[in-house]
Amino acid sequence: MKYVTFYEWADDALDKFEEHMPGHQARWGDRAERGDLLMIGPFTDLSEGAIAVFSTREAAEEFASGDPLVVHGIVRKWRILEWMEALVPDAPSAPDPAGAPS
């Protein structure tokens, strides 16, 4: 199981990015070195926000709650979803969606 954090930018995010990116990048570098952060980046349509993939929910919550982009209001809203990675050895089978034909 992995945990994906979704960021939605505040309306004035671009005005504040440059000031707070070094702290954000240092934070993600530290978490990547520890092995908690597996992937991170914005969507190609920057207005859609960004995602990060973590090894644990605790790591995702800790990262986001103290991220300079969150603390300084660049991120308007964030959320974490559990993600069942499918292309890995011994991955659990995905649950059947309700009402799916058998």
C-alpha positions as CSV (number, residue, x, y, z in Angstrom):
1,M,0.0,0.0,0.0
2,K,1.2,3.5,-0.9
3,Y,-0.2,6.9,0.1
4,V,-0.7,9.6,-2.4
5,T,-0.9,13.3,-1.3
6,F,-2.7,15.7,-3.6
7,Y,-2.0,19.4,-3.4
8,E,-4.4,22.1,-4.8
9,W,-2.8,25.5,-5.2
10,A,-4.1,28.7,-3.7
11,D,-5.1,31.4,-6.2
12,D,-2.0,33.5,-5.6
13,A,0.4,30.5,-5.4
14,L,2.7,31.6,-8.2
15,D,3.4,34.9,-6.4
16,K,4.8,33.0,-3.4
17,F,6.5,29.9,-4.9
18,E,10.0,31.3,-5.4
19,E,10.3,32.3,-1.8
20,H,9.3,29.0,-0.3
21,M,10.6,26.4,-2.9
22,P,14.0,26.0,-1.2
23,G,12.4,24.9,2.0
24,H,10.0,22.6,0.2
25,Q,12.8,21.0,-1.8
26,A,15.0,20.5,1.3
27,R,12.0,18.8,3.0
28,W,11.4,16.5,0.1
29,G,15.1,15.7,-0.3
30,D,15.3,14.7,3.4
31,R,12.2,12.5,3.1
32,A,13.5,10.9,-0.1
33,E,16.8,10.0,1.6
34,R,14.9,8.4,4.5
35,G,12.9,6.3,2.0
36,D,9.5,7.8,3.0
37,L,9.0,9.8,-0.2
38,L,8.9,7.7,-3.3
39,M,7.8,10.2,-6.0
40,I,6.9,13.9,-6.1
41,G,6.0,16.5,-8.7
42,P,3.5,18.8,-10.3
43,F,1.1,17.9,-13.0
44,T,2.1,19.2,-16.5
45,D,-0.9,21.6,-16.3
46,L,0.5,23.4,-13.3
47,S,-3.0,24.7,-12.4
48,E,-4.0,21.2,-11.5
49,G,-1.6,21.0,-8.5
50,A,0.9,18.3,-7.6
51,I,1.2,14.9,-6.0
52,A,3.6,13.0,-3.8
53,V,3.7,9.2,-3.2
54,F,4.8,8.0,0.3
55,S,5.5,4.7,1.9
56,T,3.3,5.3,4.9
57,R,0.3,7.5,5.8
58,E,2.2,8.9,8.8
59,A,5.0,10.0,6.5
60,A,2.5,11.7,4.1
61,E,0.7,13.5,6.9
62,E,4.0,14.6,8.6
63,F,5.4,15.9,5.3
64,A,2.3,17.8,4.2
65,S,1.4,19.3,7.6
66,G,4.9,20.9,7.9
67,D,5.6,21.6,4.3
68,P,6.5,25.3,3.7
69,L,4.1,25.4,0.8
70,V,1.2,24.4,3.1
71,V,2.3,26.4,6.1
72,H,2.6,29.6,4.0
73,G,-0.7,29.2,2.2
74,I,0.6,28.3,-1.3
75,V,-1.4,25.0,-1.0
76,R,-5.0,25.8,-0.6
77,K,-6.1,22.2,0.2
78,W,-4.4,18.8,0.5
79,R,-5.6,15.3,1.0
80,I,-4.2,11.8,1.2
81,L,-5.6,8.7,-0.5
82,E,-4.5,5.0,-0.1
83,W,-3.2,3.6,-3.3
84,M,-2.9,-0.1,-4.2
85,E,0.1,-0.3,-6.5
86,A,-0.6,-3.0,-9.0
87,L,2.7,-3.5,-10.9
88,V,4.7,-5.0,-8.1
89,P,5.5,-8.6,-7.2
90,D,3.0,-10.1,-4.7
91,A,0.6,-7.1,-5.0
92,P,-2.9,-7.7,-3.6
93,S,-5.7,-8.1,-6.1
94,A,-7.8,-5.0,-6.5
95,P,-11.3,-5.3,-5.0
96,D,-14.2,-5.8,-7.5
97,P,-16.1,-2.6,-7.9
98,A,-19.7,-2.8,-6.8
99,G,-22.0,-3.9,-9.6
100,A,-19.1,-5.1,-11.9
101,P,-20.1,-8.0,-14.1
102,S,-18.6,-11.3,-13.1
